Amino acid sequence: MSGKRIDPDQLYFDFDSKVDEIVELKTSILTSSNMPRIHSTRSLDEDCITLAAGLKEAIRESGLSRDQVADKINVLYGWPTSAAYEWLVPEAQKRTQHLSIHMLNHYLSKPSEYKIPGFLIFAIQQVTGSLKACDLIARDQGGQVISSAEKVELTLGKLDTTILEMNRLKRELRGRR
């Protein structure tokens, strides 16, 4: 313990060790930022299965059934829902755009056979509110997807760091006078 105590009841704060801890944490974060890829082998079937698994997980976590997801996607794109398509669309117009529960099941359960179209990834993320598929794709490239709330936290952290640096510079400038 170094330093002179003015008040015998004054607590000692080991500032140097706290700074060392922060430096170690920062070093640890910087060295671990090169996240490994999810898998190293490239196979179209494996990639399709991985993506389908992520979409299924997003659906499961949303609490929606696949029927509800299909209907929400149809509403999202202005297509007839399953009930409307089956009962209200005349047979002659059955060629209009529509996502059936059967096709959604094929995409999710047989992804090697029925490749998932890109629009469906966007739509499932939209209706489930999950970034699971984007996160899988980003992690495969060593990246990471963050939510809006996490982005705000990062921004606030950068702001705090900037404020601390500005205060340090102000103290340094005052000391030169």
DRENDO-1510 file (C-alpha; in Angstrom, 1 decimal, always signed):
<recs>
REC; n; res; u; v; w
REC; 1; MET; +0.0; +0.0; +0.0 .
REC; 2; SER; +1.5; +3.3; -1.1 .
REC; 3; GLY; +0.4; +6.8; -0.7 .
REC; 4; LYS; -0.2; +9.0; +2.4 .
REC; 5; ARG; -3.6; +8.8; +4.1 .
REC; 6; ILE; -5.0; +12.0; +5.3 .
REC; 7; ASP; -7.9; +10.3; +7.1 .
REC; 8; PRO; -7.2; +7.0; +9.0 .
REC; 9; ASP; -10.7; +5.8; +8.0 .
REC; 10; GLN; -9.9; +6.4; +4.3 .
REC; 11; LEU; -10.1; +3.3; +2.2 .
REC; 12; TYR; -7.3; +2.3; -0.1 .
REC; 13; PHE; -8.0; +1.8; -3.8 .
REC; 14; ASP; -5.5; -0.1; -5.8 .
REC; 15; PHE; -5.8; +2.0; -9.0 .
REC; 16; ASP; -2.9; +0.3; -10.7 .
REC; 17; SER; -4.3; -3.2; -10.5 .
REC; 18; LYS; -7.7; -2.0; -11.8 .
REC; 19; VAL; -5.9; -0.4; -14.8 .
REC; 20; ASP; -4.0; -3.6; -15.4 .
REC; 21; GLU; -7.3; -5.6; -15.3 .
REC; 22; ILE; -8.8; -3.3; -17.9 .
REC; 23; VAL; -5.7; -3.6; -20.1 .
REC; 24; GLU; -5.9; -7.4; -19.8 .
REC; 25; LEU; -9.6; -7.4; -20.7 .
REC; 26; LYS; -9.0; -5.1; -23.7 .
REC; 27; THR; -6.2; -7.4; -24.9 .
REC; 28; SER; -8.4; -10.4; -24.4 .
REC; 29; ILE; -11.2; -8.9; -26.4 .
REC; 30; LEU; -8.9; -7.8; -29.2 .
REC; 31; THR; -7.3; -11.2; -29.5 .
REC; 32; SER; -10.6; -13.1; -29.5 .
REC; 33; SER; -12.3; -10.9; -32.0 .
REC; 34; ASN; -11.1; -13.2; -34.9 .
REC; 35; MET; -14.0; -15.5; -34.3 .
REC; 36; PRO; -13.6; -19.0; -35.9 .
REC; 37; ARG; -16.0; -19.9; -38.7 .
REC; 38; ILE; -18.9; -22.3; -37.9 .
REC; 39; HIS; -17.6; -24.9; -40.2 .
REC; 40; SER; -14.7; -25.3; -42.6 .
REC; 41; THR; -16.0; -27.7; -45.1 .
REC; 42; ARG; -18.0; -26.2; -48.0 .
REC; 43; SER; -20.9; -28.2; -49.1 .
REC; 44; LEU; -24.1; -26.8; -50.7 .
REC; 45; ASP; -26.2; -29.4; -48.8 .
REC; 46; GLU; -24.5; -28.6; -45.4 .
REC; 47; ASP; -25.0; -24.8; -46.0 .
REC; 48; CYS; -28.7; -25.3; -46.9 .
REC; 49; ILE; -29.2; -27.5; -43.8 .
REC; 50; THR; -27.5; -25.0; -41.5 .
REC; 51; LEU; -29.6; -22.2; -42.9 .
REC; 52; ALA; -32.8; -24.2; -42.5 .
REC; 53; ALA; -31.9; -25.1; -38.9 .
REC; 54; GLY; -31.4; -21.4; -38.1 .
REC; 55; LEU; -34.7; -20.5; -39.7 .
REC; 56; LYS; -36.5; -23.3; -37.8 .
REC; 57; GLU; -34.9; -22.1; -34.5 .
REC; 58; ALA; -36.1; -18.6; -35.2 .
REC; 59; ILE; -39.7; -19.8; -35.9 .
REC; 60; ARG; -39.6; -22.0; -32.7 .
REC; 61; GLU; -38.3; -19.1; -30.6 .
REC; 62; SER; -41.0; -16.8; -31.9 .
REC; 63; GLY; -43.8; -19.0; -30.6 .
REC; 64; LEU; -45.5; -18.9; -34.0 .
REC; 65; SER; -46.6; -22.1; -35.8 .
REC; 66; ARG; -45.4; -22.7; -39.3 .
REC; 67; ASP; -49.0; -22.1; -40.5 .
REC; 68; GLN; -48.9; -18.6; -38.8 .
REC; 69; VAL; -45.5; -17.9; -40.3 .
REC; 70; ALA; -46.7; -18.8; -43.8 .
REC; 71; ASP; -49.8; -16.6; -43.4 .
REC; 72; LYS; -47.7; -13.7; -42.1 .
REC; 73; ILE; -45.3; -14.0; -45.0 .
REC; 74; ASN; -48.3; -14.0; -47.4 .
REC; 75; VAL; -49.7; -10.8; -45.7 .
REC; 76; LEU; -46.2; -9.2; -45.8 .
REC; 77; TYR; -46.0; -9.6; -49.5 .
REC; 78; GLY; -49.6; -8.9; -50.2 .
REC; 79; TRP; -50.4; -12.4; -51.3 .
REC; 80; PRO; -53.5; -14.4; -50.3 .
REC; 81; THR; -53.3; -16.2; -47.0 .
REC; 82; SER; -53.8; -20.0; -47.0 .
REC; 83; ALA; -57.5; -19.8; -46.3 .
REC; 84; ALA; -58.1; -17.1; -48.9 .
REC; 85; TYR; -56.0; -19.0; -51.4 .
REC; 86; GLU; -57.8; -22.3; -51.0 .
REC; 87; TRP; -61.3; -21.0; -50.8 .
REC; 88; LEU; -61.5; -17.6; -52.4 .
REC; 89; VAL; -59.0; -17.7; -55.3 .
REC; 90; PRO; -60.7; -19.2; -58.4 .
REC; 91; GLU; -58.9; -22.2; -59.9 .
REC; 92; ALA; -58.0; -20.1; -63.0 .
REC; 93; GLN; -56.1; -17.7; -60.8 .
REC; 94; LYS; -54.2; -20.3; -58.7 .
REC; 95; ARG; -51.0; -19.1; -60.4 .
REC; 96; THR; -50.9; -16.0; -58.2 .
REC; 97; GLN; -48.0; -15.7; -55.8 .
REC; 98; HIS; -48.6; -17.5; -52.5 .
REC; 99; LEU; -46.5; -19.4; -49.9 .
REC; 100; SER; -48.3; -22.5; -48.9 .
REC; 101; ILE; -47.6; -24.3; -45.6 .
REC; 102; HIS; -46.6; -27.3; -47.7 .
REC; 103; MET; -43.9; -25.4; -49.6 .
REC; 104; LEU; -42.6; -23.8; -46.3 .
REC; 105; ASN; -42.3; -27.2; -44.8 .
REC; 106; HIS; -40.4; -28.4; -47.9 .
REC; 107; TYR; -38.0; -25.5; -47.6 .
REC; 108; LEU; -37.4; -26.1; -43.9 .
REC; 109; SER; -37.5; -29.9; -43.8 .
REC; 110; LYS; -35.8; -30.8; -47.1 .
REC; 111; PRO; -33.4; -27.9; -47.7 .
REC; 112; SER; -31.0; -29.9; -49.9 .
REC; 113; GLU; -33.9; -30.8; -52.2 .
REC; 114; TYR; -35.8; -27.5; -52.0 .
REC; 115; LYS; -33.3; -24.6; -51.8 .
REC; 116; ILE; -34.5; -21.8; -49.6 .
REC; 117; PRO; -35.1; -18.6; -51.7 .
REC; 118; GLY; -33.5; -15.4; -50.5 .
REC; 119; PHE; -36.8; -13.6; -50.1 .
REC; 120; LEU; -37.9; -16.3; -47.6 .
REC; 121; ILE; -34.9; -15.6; -45.3 .
REC; 122; PHE; -35.8; -11.9; -45.2 .
REC; 123; ALA; -39.5; -12.7; -44.7 .
REC; 124; ILE; -38.9; -15.2; -41.9 .
REC; 125; GLN; -36.6; -12.7; -40.1 .
REC; 126; GLN; -39.3; -10.0; -40.5 .
REC; 127; VAL; -42.2; -12.0; -39.2 .
REC; 128; THR; -40.3; -13.7; -36.3 .
REC; 129; GLY; -38.3; -10.7; -35.3 .
REC; 130; SER; -35.2; -12.9; -35.2 .
REC; 131; LEU; -31.8; -12.2; -36.8 .
REC; 132; LYS; -30.8; -15.9; -36.4 .
REC; 133; ALA; -30.3; -16.5; -40.2 .
REC; 134; CYS; -28.2; -13.4; -40.7 .
REC; 135; ASP; -26.2; -14.3; -37.6 .
REC; 136; LEU; -25.4; -17.8; -39.0 .
REC; 137; ILE; -24.3; -16.3; -42.3 .
REC; 138; ALA; -22.2; -13.6; -40.6 .
REC; 139; ARG; -20.5; -16.0; -38.1 .
REC; 140; ASP; -19.5; -18.2; -41.0 .
REC; 141; GLN; -17.5; -15.3; -42.3 .
REC; 142; GLY; -16.1; -14.5; -38.8 .
REC; 143; GLY; -18.6; -11.7; -38.2 .
REC; 144; GLN; -21.4; -11.2; -35.8 .
REC; 145; VAL; -24.9; -9.6; -36.0 .
REC; 146; ILE; -25.9; -7.3; -33.2 .
REC; 147; SER; -29.3; -6.1; -32.2 .
REC; 148; SER; -30.4; -2.4; -32.1 .
REC; 149; ALA; -30.1; -2.5; -28.3 .
REC; 150; GLU; -26.5; -3.9; -28.5 .
REC; 151; LYS; -25.7; -1.2; -31.0 .
REC; 152; VAL; -26.8; +1.5; -28.6 .
REC; 153; GLU; -24.7; -0.1; -25.8 .
REC; 154; LEU; -21.7; -0.1; -28.0 .
REC; 155; THR; -22.3; +3.5; -29.0 .
REC; 156; LEU; -22.7; +4.5; -25.4 .
REC; 157; GLY; -19.5; +2.7; -24.5 .
REC; 158; LYS; -17.6; +4.6; -27.2 .
REC; 159; LEU; -19.1; +7.8; -26.0 .
REC; 160; ASP; -18.0; +7.0; -22.4 .
REC; 161; THR; -14.5; +6.3; -23.6 .
REC; 162; THR; -14.4; +9.6; -25.5 .
REC; 163; ILE; -15.6; +11.5; -22.5 .
REC; 164; LEU; -13.0; +9.9; -20.3 .
REC; 165; GLU; -10.3; +10.8; -22.8 .
REC; 166; MET; -11.6; +14.4; -23.1 .
REC; 167; ASN; -11.5; +14.8; -19.3 .
REC; 168; ARG; -8.0; +13.4; -19.2 .
REC; 169; LEU; -6.9; +15.9; -21.8 .
REC; 170; LYS; -8.6; +18.8; -19.9 .
REC; 171; ARG; -6.7; +17.8; -16.7 .
REC; 172; GLU; -3.5; +17.6; -18.6 .
REC; 173; LEU; -4.0; +21.0; -20.2 .
REC; 174; ARG; -5.0; +22.6; -16.8 .
REC; 175; GLY; -1.8; +21.2; -15.3 .
REC; 176; ARG; +0.4; +23.0; -17.9 .
REC; 177; ARG; -0.9; +26.5; -17.0 .
</recs>
